[in-house]
């Protein structure tokens, strides 16, 4: 029997291993982790203990901020400033879910009393949402905190009352180990078994996890290829499970001719900042732009050129992603009719430089070799398609896949209702889960009204992974019919001992 493969922490700034952190989990170890989590699920039944757990986890992460940021920066090269902000977002998210648990609205309790006067008569019906069970969470490469071990999938699943087994991302194993140790310590301090959160490493472990019969749902953030393989595995199980995957997104931007005429330089500068932030490794990076031909569009291109040229070369999350970026932009730049006002690619032995490509929009209006430009390229690059008229905008938009975001840049008159702004907004709404006007999509506020998802391949479901409603992914509704009061869950009893919001006979109270 061969020894388990070691898991190394690697410095992306040099490509050299830093330390051996763990070993890849065997199928037996994955099974043990899932079974232990399954056995611990009853401890999460109480709403109050979940809230205490989530707040304690946030407190411990904040108290260890220096060590967490140091570990994450060493493995991702994202920088202390960015990572401090990400940690603050992560702990705020944990506390927000604690508040959501205490509020109880996510249970969507509905009670309809028996009514013999109806035809046909109604029995007494009481509906509530219950946890699915063990949730598998697959960490993201580009957010080692907010979309990884202590991130939104984990926080929302725990808020729903589901234990979590996290598959660590190979780009930040040491950060993952540190964070899971803090979450498990928080569980114990809250009076819960530490096995309500567990961590496994390795590709094989990830496959075993989604196939395990006691795993009831999965959350994933990553590539289309990897996410689709896991999605298919989840669907192929003897008992299929929900798979909530965030896979890829172009995040298109449409700049109207009037907007370019009115503030083309401002739009070009804003685009340059948005597409290069975080070395272009945000899932909401604007990767495709429809901009007009002519002088107004030229002014936008000139400002974009200046903004991107002034951006320093940066280190990507790992050398595999760097190589894929360099190869991807080279392949796109070689297509007929494609130009590179600022050439993206290798900036040095370990870095990449940002840039952008331009192409006539007419070349993208029908299927052909230029379809590669309609696929996400992870890193600091965007494609600007120059259109001659609005018919070309519509033709290209009709060929785009689903996206997390879509942005519309309008003139002040169009924003006031003149022109075709409303029609363009309607077209973009069909493409994305979040639609913006006169802004930029990078940065996702953790707010109750937030939706971070979109049509495939942006996500594999209609759910959000950010915001209070992310908890709904890990719940299923159950209706109790004609159940004696003494046997009902406390959430559904007439005296409402938990004081939860409920809709009774159609009235919210």
LOPARO-369966 format. One record per atom (N, C-alpha, C): residue in one letter; x, y, z. Coordinates in steps of 0.02 Angstrom, whole numbers, plus 50000, padded with zeros to 5 digits. Layout:
<pts>
aXYZ
...
</pts>
This chain:
<pts>
x500424994050000
x500005000050000
x500445006250000
x500345010749951
x500765016649945
x500575021849998
x501085025850017
x500975030950067
x500545036550037
x500155039850080
x499735045350058
x500165051050032
x499945054349979
x500325059749948
x500325065749993
x500905069050001
x500935075050043
x500595080950009
x500355085550050
x500055091750026
x500525097350046
x500785100949995
x501275106150007
x500965113049999
x501175117550041
x501025124650032
x501565127549987
x501335131149934
x501805133649884
x501765141249881
x502345144449875
x502385151749869
x502295153549795
x501735156849776
x501625158449706
x502105163749679
x502435167349725
x502905172549702
x503545169449676
x503695163249698
x504305159849676
x504175153149644
x503595150349657
x503445143649633
x503745138149675
x504055140049731
x504405135049773
x503965132749831
x504015126349850
x503635123849908
x503865127449972
x503385128750015
x503535131950079
x503595126850135
x503085122550140
x503065117650193
x502565112150176
x502675106350204
x502175100950198
x501645102150251
x501015102750229
x500485104750274
x500075098750298
x499935094050253
x499505088450269
x499645082950218
x499215077950218
x499245072750167
x498555072150136
x498535069950074
x497895069150041
x497475063750075
x496835065150083
x496395060450119
x496255054350076
x496275048550108
x496085042350074
x495325041850072
x495055037450031
x494325036350031
x494065034550101
x494455030750138
x494245028850206
x494215034950251
x494685039450244
x494695045450286
x494125050250267
x493965050650202
x493385054650182
x492755051650212
x492705045150210
x492115041850238
x492055043250313
x492615043050348
x492605044450420
x492385051650434
x492635056350395
x492455063350405
x491715064450393
x491455061550340
x490745062450324
x490305059150377
x490485053250398
x490085049750448
x490095053350515
x490675056150533
x490705060050595
x490275066350590
x490285069650533
x489865075550523
x489125073550525
x488965068150494
x488265065750494
x488025064250565
x488465061250604
x488285059650673
x488195065850715
x488515071450695
x488485077650734
x487905082150715
x487515080250664
x487015084950637
x486475086650688
x486315081950732
x485795083350782
x485975089050829
x486635089950840
x486855095250886
x486705102250858
x486605102650792
x486465109150761
x485725110650756
x485315106550788
x484585107450781
x484345114050811
x484645116250865
x484425122350897
x484655128650862
x484195133450854
x484375139650821
x484875143750861
x484775143950926
x485205148150968
x485925145750967
x486035139250968
x486725136650969
x487065138050902
x486685137950848
x486985139650782
x487225146950783
x486815151350808
x487005158450810
x487625159550852
x487655156250910
x488245156950953
x488855154250918
x488795148650885
x489345145650849
x489615150350795
x489165153150754
x489375157550700
x489725163850726
x489455166650779
x489775172650807
x490445171050839
x490485165350872
x491125163350903
x491645162150849
x491455159150794
x491915158050738
x492175164750712
x491725169450704
x491925176150681
x492415179350729
x492275178850794
x492705181750845
x493405178650844
x493435172050837
x494085168650837
x494485170450774
x494145171050718
x494495173050656
x494765180150663
x494365184550691
x494595191450701
x495195191650749
x495155187750802
x495695187650851
x496345184850821
x496285180650770
x496865177650738
x497025180950671
x496775187050661
x496815190350596
x497535190650570
x497995192350612
x498685193150590
x498955186650560
x498825181050595
x499075174550571
x498705172250509
x498055173450507
x497645171350449
x497865175150387
x497945181650392
x498155185750335
x498855183850312
x499305182850360
x499985180950343
x499995174350305
x499625169350329
x499605162850295
x499305163450226
x498765167150219
x498425167850155
x498865171550104
x499205176750126
x499635180450081
x500225176150057
x500505172250102
x501065168050083
x500875162950029
x500235160950028
x500025155749981
x499675158449919
x499455164749920
x499065167449864
x499365173649832
x499815177149867
x500115183449844
x499585188849832
x499015188349866
x498495193249857
x498625199749895
x499095199549942
x499275205649978
x498885206650042
x499205209350094
x498875210250159
x498265214850156
x498285220150117
x497725224850115
x497105221350089
x497175218050032
x496605214450003
x496355209050052
x496805205350083
x496615199750126
x496305202050192
x496535207750218
x496215210450278
x495485212250262
x495375215150204
x494685216650183
x494275210450174
x494585205250145
x494215198950134
x494045195650201
x494505195950249
x494365193050314
x493795196850348
x493805203450343
x493265207350373
x492595205550342
x492595204650277
x491975202550242
x491765195550266
x492245191150277
x492085184250297
x491785184150367
x492065187750414
x491795187750481
x491135191450485
x491065196750445
x490415200150442
x489875195550415
x490065191350367
x489595186550338
x489375181450390
x489845178950430
x489675174250483
x489185177450532
x489305183650550
x488865187050598
x488185188450566
x488175189950502
x487545191150468
x487115184850467
x487425179150457
x487035172950459
x486805171350530
x487195173250580
x486965172450649
x486325176450661
x486305182550635
x485705186650641
x485115183550603
x485255180750545
x484725177650506
x484435171550542
x484885167850576
x484645162050614
x484195164250670
x484395169450706
x483985171850762
x483325174750739
x483325177850681
x482705180550653
x482215174950635
x482475169750603
x482055163850588
x481635164350525
x481665169950490
x481245170750430
x481415165650377
x482045163350375
x482255158750324
x481885152050328
x481585150550385
x481195144350393
x480545144550354
x480325150650335
x479725151550293
x479135147650321
x478985148750385
x478455144950418
x477765147350395
x477355142650375
x476675144250352
x476185139350384
x475665142050414
x475165137850448
x474475139650419
x474125134550395
x473435135350373
x472995130650415
x472575133650456
x472145129650499
x471615125950458
x471375120450488
x470855116550454
x470245120950440
x469955119850381
x469385123950360
x468895119450322
x468375117250358
x467885112750328
x467425116150278
x467425122950278
x466975126550233
x467235126850162
x467865125150151
x468155125350084
x467955119150044
x467955119849979
x467805114149936
x468405112949889
x468755107249898
x468665102449953
x468935105350019
x468745102250075
x468965104850141
x469725104650149
x469975109350189
x470685109350205
x470795105750271
x471325101650272
x471565099050336
x472035104250367
x472215103250430
x472705107650462
x473395106350430
x473695111550401
x474335110950365
x474845115750394
x475445113250408
x475975117350438
x476635115750403
x476935121050375
x477525120250332
x478125123750362
x478705120450360
x479325123250384
x479895120250343
x480455123750342
x481035121150307
x481525117950356
x481795112150335
x482255108350379
x482925107350343
x483465106150380
x484125105250350
x484155098950307
x484545099350253
x484625093550209
x485065088150240
x485595090150275
x486075085350302
x486785087850289
x487265083250283
x487965085150274
x488045088650206
x488395094250207
x488535098150146
x489285097650130
x489445096150068
x490135096350044
x490275103250015
x490815106450037
x491005113050012
x491685112549978
x491725115149917
x492345115049878
x492625122149876
x493205123149906
x493495129849914
x493705132749847
x493675139449843
x493885143149784
x494625144949789
x494945145549731
x495645147549730
x495745154949745
x495295159149717
x495415166349717
x495155169949779
x494785166549822
x494565169449885
x494715164449941
x495325164549968
x495525159450018
x495145159850083
x494745165150092
x494345165850154
x493595166250138
x493395171050099
x492685172450088
x492315167050049
x492675163250008
x492375157849970
x492735151249982
x493015150550041
x493375144450057
x493145141850125
x493605139450166
x493415135850227
x492915139650271
x493035146050288
x492555149650331
x492065153850291
x492025152650225
x491655157250181
x490905156150179
x490595158950128
x489875159250124
x489525152550120
x489805147750083
x489495141250079
x489485137850148
x490045138150182
x490095135150249
x489635138650298
x489665145350299
x489265149250346
x488515148150335
x488295148150273
x487585147350259
x487345140250274
x487775135350261
x487585128350276
x487525127350351
x487995130050389
x487955129450462
x487345133250489
x487195138950459
x486595142650480
x485965138650467
x485965134750414
x485395130450398
x485345124450444
x485875123050482
x485875117250526
x486215111250495
x486625112250443
x486965106850408
x487705106550427
x487965100850448
x488685100150457
x489035100850389
x489675102550391
x490045103950329
x490695099950328
x490835097050270
x491495094250256
x491785098150198
x492335101650209
x492635105950159
x493195102250124
x493205102850057
x493775100450018
x494225106450007
x494815106350036
x495275112050032
x495515113149961
x495635119449943
x495935120849878
x496695119849883
x497005116749834
x497725115449839
x498155121649839
x497875127449820
x498275133549820
x498375136549889
x497955134749937
x498045137650004
x497885132550060
x498255127050062
x498115121850112
x498275124050183
x498805127950193
x498985130050261
x498455134850289
x498215139450247
x497675143950267
x497055140050284
x496915134950244
x496325130750257
x496375127050323
x496955124350338
x497055120850402
x496975125550461
x497255131650454
x497195136550508
x496465138350519
x496105139650465
x495415141750471
x494965136250499
x495075130050476
x494645124650502
x494785123450575
x495405124450597
x495555123550668
x495175128750710
x495115134850684
x494745140150719
x494005138550720
x493735136050665
x493015134350664
x492865128550711
x493295123650713
x493185117950757
x493245120050831
x493705124650845
x493765127250913
x493135131250932
x492875134950884
x492255138650896
x491675134050910
x491645128450875
x491115123650887
x491135121050958
x491725119250981
x491795116651049
x491595121951101
x491815128251089
x491645133551136
x490885134851137
x490555133451081
x489825134351079
x489445128351105
x489815123151126
x489495117151152
x489315112151099
x489635112451041
x489495107850986
x490075103050976
x489955097350945
x490505092950925
x490935096450872
x491585095750876
x492025098950827
x491905096150757
x491625090150752
x491525087050686
x490955090250646
x490635095450672
x490155098950630
x490495102450572
x491175103250576
x491575105750521
x492195101350515
x492335099250453
x492925095150442
x493255097250376
x493875095150367
x494265097050308
x494615090950279
x494595090350213
x494965085150178
x495365088350121
x495905084950102
x496335087350048
x496375082249992
x496485084549932
x496635080149876
x496085079549824
x496285078449761
x495805077749706
x495345071849717
x495635066249736
x495235060249746
x494735061349803
x494945064849854
x494495066249910
x493895070349886
x494005075049840
x493455078949815
x492945074749777
x493175070049739
x492725065549702
x492355061049750
x492715058149798
x492395053749847
x491865057449886
x491995063749900
x491535067749941
x490865068549907
x490865070449844
x490225071649810
x489835065149798
x490185059549799
x489865053049789
x489635049749853
x489835052449910
x489685049049973
x488935049049986
x488655043250004
x487925042750013
x487645047050069
x488065049150117
x487815053350172
x487915060750159
x488205062550103
x488235069650083
x487585071450048
x487265076750071
x486595078350047
x486575084149998
x487125088049992
x487145093749945
x487865095949941
x488015099949889
x488695102349880
x488705109449855
x489215113249875
x489335119949851
x490035120449822
x490095123549764
x490735123649728
x490845130449698
x491475132849699
x491675138849663
x492325137149627
x492335137649561
x492935135849524
x492825135849449
x493185131549415
x493185131549342
x492565127849314
x492415129449251
x491865125949218
x492015118549213
x492615116849195
x492795109849186
x492735105949250
x493045108449304
x493015104949368
x492325104749397
x491975110449394
x491295110749422
x490815106349385
x490865106149318
x490405102049280
x490515094649294
x491145092649303
x491285085649319
x490965083649386
x491015087849435
x490715086449500
x489955086749496
x489685091649458
x488965092149448
x488695085749417
x489035083149366
x488825077049334
x488865071149382
x489385071049424
x489445065649473
x488875065949524
x488695072049544
x488145072849592
x487485070449562
x487385071749497
x486775069749464
x486755062249449
x487345059149443
x487385052049425
x487335047349484
x487325050149545
x487265045949604
x486615041949604
x486605036249638
x485965032649645
x485415037149673
x485605041549720
x485155046749745
x485485053449729
x485275056649674
x485595063049655
x485505068349710
x485975072949713
x485945078249764
x486005085049730
x485765090349763
x485855097049736
x486595098849734
x486805101749678
x487495104049670
x487465111349650
x487665115749695
x487645122949683
x488355125149664
x488485125449599
x489155127049575
x489185133849542
x489705137649558
x489865143849523
x490465142249478
x490365142549411
x490855139749366
x491255144849325
x490935149749296
x491305154449255
x490855160049230
x491145165749214
x490735171449194
x491135176549156
x490865178849099
x491175184249061
x491015191149090
x490435191749121
x490205198149149
x490215203749097
x489785203249047
x489805208048992
x489625215149013
x489905219848976
x489765226948985
x489545229748917
x488995233348917
x488775236848857
x488845244348868
x489225247648825
x489315254948828
x488935257848769
x488415261748782
x488045264748726
x488465270248693
x488295271648631
x488655276948595
x488585283648631
x487985284948658
x487875291248694
x488295291548758
x488355285948793
x488765285748854
x489495286948837
x489735283948783
x490435284948762
x490555292148742
x490065295148709
x490125302148689
x490155306748749
x489755305248800
x489685309548859
x490265308748908
x490515302548917
x491035301348969
x491465295248951
x491685294948890
x492085289248868
x492725288348907
x493065293848922
x493695293348959
x493575290549028
x493045292749061
x492895290249129
x492735282849127
x492355280749077
x492175273749071
x492795269549057
x493235271949013
x493855268248999
x494295267349060
x494355272649100
x494765272249161
x494455267449212
x493795267849220
x493455263449267
x493505256249246
x493445254949181
x493515248049156
x494215245449170
x494715249449158
x495405247249170
x495525245449242
x495245249349288
x495335247849359
x494965241449378
x494365240549352
x493955234749370
x494245228249343
x494485228249282
x494725222049251
x495405219849276
x495785224349308
x496455222549332
x496485221649407
x495955223449444
x495985222749516
x496085215449535
x496515214249584
x496655207349604
x496975203249549
x497365206549505
x497675203349447
x497145199849404
x496565203049399
x496035200449355
x495755193749377
x495805192149441
x495605185549465
x494955185649505
x494555190849494
x493885191049525
x493395187449479
x492935183849509
x492425180449470
x491955185349435
x491955191549458
x491525196749428
x491915201549383
x492515199749364
x492915204049319
x492535205249254
x492495211549230
x492175212749166
x492625210249109
x492475204449082
x492915201149034
x492715202148961
x492155205548950
x491925206648881
x491535213148879
x491715217448831
x491425224148827
x491195225548756
x490585228048749
x490345230448685
x490375238048686
x490805240848645
x490915248148642
x490845250448570
x490635256748560
x490505259048492
x491145260348453
x491075259948387
x491595262348342
x491565270048340
x492045273148308
x492035280348301
x492445283948354
x492415290548351
x492845294648395
x492695293748469
x492055293148486
x491875292248557
x492155285748584
x492095280448545
x492375274048565
x493135274248567
x493435278048522
x494165278748522
x494415282048586
x494035286948610
x494225290348672
x494205285448731
x493705281148730
x493665275948782
x494275271448779
x494445269148718
x495015264648709
x495665268048732
x495725274448717
x496325278148738
x496395278448814
x495835279748848
x495845280048921
x495975273148951
x495685268048921
x495795261148944
x496525259248935
x496815261248879
x497525259848866
x497965262948920
x497815269148937
x498215272548988
x498145269249056
x497525267449073
x497395264349139
x497745257649145
x497695253549094
x497995246849098
x498755247249094
x499015251949054
x499745252649048
x500055254849113
x499685258349155
x499935260749219
x499885255549275
x499605249749258
x499525244449308
x500145240049311
x500395238949371
x500995234749379
x500845227449363
x501355223949342
x501305216649334
x501155213649402
x500815207949402
x500625204849465
x500725197349464
x500705194349523
x500775187149531
x500075184049533
x499965178949492
x499335175349494
x499355170149550
x498795166949561
x498715162549619
x499185156549617
x499325154049557
x499815148649551
x500085148549480
x500605144749469
x500935144749404
x500515141249351
x500095136549370
x499655133349322
x499175138549293
x498885142749336
x498435147949312
x498815153049270
x499425154649290
x499825159349251
x499945156649181
x500135150349176
x500265147249111
x499635147149068
x499065145649100
x498435145449063
x498255152449037
x498385157449078
x498245164349057
x498685166348998
x499325165149003
x499785166948949
x499595163448884
x499445157048889
x499245153248829
x498575155648802
x498115157148848
x497435159248827
x497435165848791
x497805170748816
x497815177248783
x498185176948717
x498705172748713
x499075172048650
x498625168948596
x498235163948615
x497785160748567
x497255165648543
x496995169648588
x496485174548568
x496775180148525
x497375182448543
x497685187848505
x497865185848434
x497955179348422
x498145176848357
x497565176348308
x496955177248332
x496365176748288
x496355182448238
x496105181248178
x496065186548127
x495625192348151
x495865198348139
x495485204348156
x495555206548228
x495905202748269
x496005204448339
x496635208648346
x496585214148383
x497165218348397
x497265218948472
x497875220648492
x498045221248563
x498355228148576
x497935233248590
x498205239848607
x498695239548666
x498545235248714
x499015233748768
x499055226148772
x499635223448758
x499705216148752
x499725212948821
x499245208648836
x499275204948900
x499725198848893
x499985196548949
x500405190448946
x500895190249003
x501455186848991
x501965186049042
x502295192649057
x502325194449121
x502655200649141
x503355199449167
x503505193149181
x504145191149209
x504125183749221
x504615181049255
x504645173849267
x504055171349307
x503805175449353
x503255173349397
x502655177949393
x502675183049351
x502135187949350
x501795188249282
x501235191749280
x500885193049217
x500725200449213
x500675202849152
x500485209849142
x499795210149111
x499405215049132
x498725215749107
x498705218749038
x498155217749003
x498065220648938
x497365219448913
x497235221448851
x496565220248823
x496615219348748
x496105216148721
x496065214748650
x495465218248621
x495505220148557
x494925223048523
x494765218848462
x494135218848443
x493905214948385
x493265218148359
x493145218148294
x492505220548268
x491945216148293
x491415219148320
x490865215248347
x490545210848294
x490565212948231
x490265208948177
x490555201948172
x491185201148193
x491495194548190
x491225189748243
x490865192448292
x490595188348346
x489845187248339
x489545190148288
x488815189848281
x488575183048259
x489005179148229
x488825172348207
x489365167448230
x489185161148231
x489645155948255
x490265155548211
x490845154648243
x491465154148205
x492065153648251
x492655154548222
x493265153648260
x493345158848315
x493005164548308
x493065169848359
x492655168348422
x492295162748423
x491905161048482
x492345160348544
x492985159148535
x493445158748591
x493435165148632
x493295170748599
x493275177148634
x492675177848679
x492195173248672
x491595173248714
x491665168448772
x492265165948784
x492415161648841
x492845165348891
x492735164148954
x493115167649007
x493855165949001
x494275170949009
x494995170049015
x495195172749084
x495375168549129
x495505170349199
x496155174149204
x496115180349225
x496705184549231
x496565191549207
x497075195949206
x496965203049191
x496915204549116
x496365202549086
x496245203849015
x495505204749004
x495335209048957
x494635209648936
x494635210348860
x494065208648830
x493975209148758
x493475214748744
x493675219548702
x493235225048684
x493005223948612
x492365222548603
x492085221648537
x491775228248514
x492015230848458
x491795237348433
x491205236448386
x490635239248403
x490035238348362
x489895244548319
x489565243348262
x489405248748216
x488725251748231
x488255247648256
x487585250048271
x487265245348323
x486665247048345
x486345243148399
x486145236248376
x486055235148312
x485895228348289
x486465223548304
x487075225948300
x487645221748316
x487675220248391
x487475225148432
x487435223748504
x486965217948517
x486365218248489
x485875212948500
x486105206348474
x486435206248416
x486665199948386
x487185196648431
x487645200648458
x488175197748501
x487885195548568
x487455199748598
x487165197948662
x486765191348657
x486455190148601
x486055184048593
x486485177848592
x487135178548586
x487595172848582
x487985171848648
x487875176148696
x488255175548758
x487965170248804
x488395166748841
x488155162048892
x487915165748954
x487685162049005
x487465165049067
x488045168049106
x487885173049147
x488405176849183
x488185178549253
x488685179849295
x488545182349363
x488285189449360
x488595193549317
x488415200649314
x488365202849241
x488015208349231
x487995211849167
x487935219249182
x488305223349145
x488345230449160
x488155234549099
x487775239849111
x487565244349058
x487815251349075
x488205254249030
x488445261049039
x488025265648994
x487665270249025
x487185274648990
x487385281948996
x487115286048951
x487175293248957
x486665295649008
x486725301849030
x486245304549078
x485545304749049
x485475306248985
x484815306348954
x484515299348951
x484935294348934
x484695287448931
x484495284949000
x484885287049051
x484715285049119
x484055288049141
x483855293649111
x483225296849127
x482635293849088
x482785288949046
x482245285549010
x482225286648936
x482675290848910
x482685291948838
x483075286348802
x482915285248739
x483295280448700
x483125273248715
x483595268748703
x483475261548706
x483745258348770
x483865262448821
x484155259748883
x483735254148914
x483075254948915
x482655249948946
x482675243348907
x482705243848840
x482745237648800
x483405234048811
x483955237848815
x484595234648828
x484615231648898
x484315235148946
x484285232449014
x483905225849016
x483365225448978
x482975219248976
x483385213548946
x483775215048894
x484185209748864
x484725207348912
x485025211948948
x485545210048996
x485255206149055
x484645207849074
x484325204249130
x484245196849114
x484155195149051
x484095188149032
x484755184349037
x485305188149043
x485975185049041
x486295184249109
x486045187649161
x486435187949223
x485995188149285
x486315186649342
x485965186949406
x486005193649440
x486475197849420
x486535204649447
x486655209349389
x486245214449383
x486295219149327
x486435226149355
x486935229449327
x487155235949351
x487065241249296
x486955247349317
x486965253049272
x487475258049299
x487935260049255
x488435265149270
x488855263549332
x489055257249337
x489495255149391
x489955249749365
x490295246249410
x490745240749390
x490605234749434
x490645228849408
x490395222949444
x490855220149497
x491495221749495
x491955219049544
x491775221649614
x491755217149661
x491525218749728
x490805216649736
x490685212149783
x490015209349794
x489815210649866
x489365215249876
x489145217049944
x488775211249976
x488955209850039
x488605204650076
x487985207850108
x487445208050070
x486835211450091
x486235206850081
x485695207950119
x485115203550112
x484835203250042
x484875208650003
x484595208649936
x485085206349883
x485675204349902
x486185202449853
x486005195849819
x486185195349755
x486135188949719
x486795187949682
x487145182649700
x487775180849668
x487675174049636
x487445174249574
x487305168249536
x487065170449467
x486855165749427
x486615167549361
x486495161449319
x486245162349257
x486135156649213
x486785152949198
x486715146449182
x487305142349167
x487705145449110
x488375145349113
x488805141949161
x489005146149222
x488705152049230
x488875155949290
x488755151749352
x488175148549355
x488025143849409
x487615138049382
x487595132649421
x487215126749401
x486515126749430
x486335132049467
x485665132449496
x485455139749494
x484855141149518
x484615148049518
x484745151549585
x485135148449628
x485245151049695
x485815156149697
x485885159349754
x486425163949766
x486915160949817
x487555162749811
x488045160549861
x488235166149908
x487935172049898
x488065177849941
x487405180949962
x487385183250025
x486765186150051
x486365181250092
x485875183850128
x485505179850176
x485145173950143
x484905174750081
x484525169350050
x484965163650027
x485625164150035
x486075158450019
x485915152450063
x485615153550121
x485445148050166
x484925143350136
x484525145950089
x483985141950061
x484245135950022
x484865136050001
x485145130449963
x485175124050003
x485205124650068
x485345118750110
x484735116650151
x484145118750129
x483515117250163
x483015113950116
x482555110250144
x481985107750105
x481345108550145
x480795110150112
x480165111250149
x479815104650166
x479505104650223
x479095098950246
x478435101650271
x477885098650251
x477225100450276
x476965094950322
x476755096950381
x476445092350429
x475685093250425
x475335087750414
x474605088050406
x474255084550464
x473825088250497
x473405085550551
x473805082250605
x474355085550625
x474795082750677
x474585085550745
x474505081250796
x474335083750863
x474865088750888
x474635093650926
x475075098850951
x475685096050987
x475585091051027
x476125088351067
x476675085151025
x476515083450963
x477005080050920
x477335084850870
x477075090850865
x477345095650817
x478025098350838
x478455099950790
x479065103650807
x478865110350840
x479275112850886
x479085119150921
x478965124950873
x479305124950815
x479215130450767
x478495130850742
x478125125250746
x477455124950716
x476885124750766
x477045124750830
x476515124350880
x476135130950885
x475525130550906
x475095136450908
x475365141950954
x475695139951009
x475935145051056
x476605148151034
x476895145650980
x477515148450951
x478035149751005
x478265144551040
x478725145551097
x479385148751078
x479595148351014
x480225151250993
x480145158450968
x479525160850964
x479405167650943
x479625169050872
x479525164250827
x479745165050758
x479225168350714
x479445172050663
x478955174950616
x478615169350577
x477945169850571
x477565164650536
x476985167950499
x476775164650446
x476185166850409
x475625161950426
x475125164350463
x474585160150487
x473945162150451
x473645157350417
x473035158650378
x473125164650332
x473715165050303
x473855170350254
x474105176850284
x474105177450351
x474315183750382
x474985182950416
x475445187550400
x476115187250430
x476085190050501
x476355186150548
x476345188450616
x476885185150659
</pts>
